[in-house]
Amino acid sequence: MHYCLCLSFSLSVSLSFSLSLFLSLCKEVATSSICFAIYFNALLSLSLSLSLSLSLSLSLSLSLSLSLSVSLSVSLCLSLCLSLCLSLSLCLSFSQHLNKTYNTDVPLVLMNSFNTDEDTKKILQKYTHHRVKIHTFNQSRYPRINKESLLPVAKDMGMMGENADVWYPPGHGDIYASFHNSGLLDQLIAEGKEYIFVSNIDNLGATVDLAILNHLMSQPNGKRCEFVMEVTDKTRADVKGGTLIQYEGKLRLLEIAQVPKAHVDEFKSVSKFKIFNTNNLWISLAAIKRLQEQNAIDMEIIVNPKTLDGGLNVIQLETAVGAAIKSFDNALGINVPRSRFLPVKTTSDLLLVMSNLYSLDAGSLTMSQKREFLTTPHVKLGSSFTKVQEFLTRFESIPDMLELDHLTVSGDVTFGKHVSLKVSDRPSLLHVVSRAVSCI
């Protein structure tokens, strides 16, 4: 669904956006509509909402016909302007596939940051020929705070001159307020939507799971889950990921930043905390509206220290979207397969998704059946591969990685054509240094 590349490389502008998937289910006797949204935050946050209508007709022995209407909204995120165009193109291809498959019209709603709103609109002009409606609205902007005086750095509300770098988007927890303030929340509720699906846009495995949707809709009124968080089993690459705990009768998200230093190793323990938050969330729109109007969405504040270009130390106060779980009724955590968590944040991740480990089918990445291992290889590329342009020039073709377990590359290394990376009988680690390949 999301073929988006979120790559954290040394660029002056980091982009991220999200695409929301909206679902609505409609039967002849009772109509129920479901809305999903996907959100991610960096310097740019785009929330793309899609609306899909699926029509099925079933002829049963009792001459019963069932009409199913589905409306979807999806999410996407990028840290590179170059990748933004590619990712948006793939996302639009996915929504067009939905339109064609289900004979419907799927619009996209983008939530831009103040930093990138104009640039995003320029990029979107390239996609006017697509049969997909695209709408935009802006995320909040907060003033950075002087670390010493604890006063806002901004002298006025201006965005130019000395105020150019004193504002910031306040983390993906801002989705609730921005979504509500934009008027889009009320609009979707008026259209009969019920749920929003939220996921980091760089998570290429975050597609709509109808089994989860069915679970949400099968609960009786009054007992329906207002908030579902998808979690998955930890691996050695996920030890810093937030986890679910139960405290005072409520589920809560525990992030590593909230853990005292003396207990960090315990938090990282795979045996103690076996699951982590994928940030794939299913949230009731009516509950968001109720809690926003009551000012009752409670999220822990994350203090994020930064240093501006001039050397001034500042702090940013941010929130995480999953931290609101304790504010919702009947909240639930669901342990999902690892395939629903496939983030692309670095060129190491990018190498994996570009390889023959995965294939793309209607916007969804699936692991090759030829891969004998259930997990993906652990890849660590050196500093020479950090920037996308340099990364691409170092591969004449992407290596065969179906039998690879672990790859570490350091130094000035290039890969020729038709290279296969695999585990031999002796080593389980392939280490590449200084234009030479050696197994250890």
Secondary structure, DSSP 8 states (H G I E B T S, - for coil): ---------S-S-----EEEEEEEEE-SS-EEEEE------SS---EEEEEE--------TT----------------S-HHHHHHHHHHHHHHHHHHHHHHT----EEEEE-TTTHHHHHHHHGGGTTSS--EEEEE---EE-EETTT-SBS-SSS--SGGGTTSEE---GGGHHHHHHHTSHHHHHHHTT--EEEE--TTBTT----HHHHHHHHHS-TTSS-SEEEEEEE--TT-TTS-EEEEETTEEEEE-GGGS-GGGHHHHH-TTTS-EEEEEEEEEEHHHHHHHHHTT------EEEEEE-TTS-EEEEEE--GGGGGGGSTT-EEEE--GGG--B--SHHHHHHHHSTTEEEETTEEEE-TT--SSS--EEEE-GGG-SHHHHHHTBSS--EEEE--EEEEESS--B-TT-EEE--SS-S-EEEETTEEEE-
